[in-house]
């Protein structure tokens, strides 16, 4: 995880740098394996990623609605 595609595969929202709209919500985003079971951390990452995804979807939906309303004004 990170901001730099040269040193990380996904950003802080678990969104892949190189593949548009690909989200990786698993322990695969961890740079190393931990000594403890990562289940709770993976669940927290998945919940956070879902929340961010829904935020983006809602913003995009509002933009499409505003754009459609403007197009109807002709």
Secondary structure, 3 states (H helix, E strand, C coil): CCCCCCCCCECCCCEECCCCCCECCCHHHCCCCCCCCCHHHHHHHHHHHHHHHHHHHHHHHHHHHHHHHHHHCC
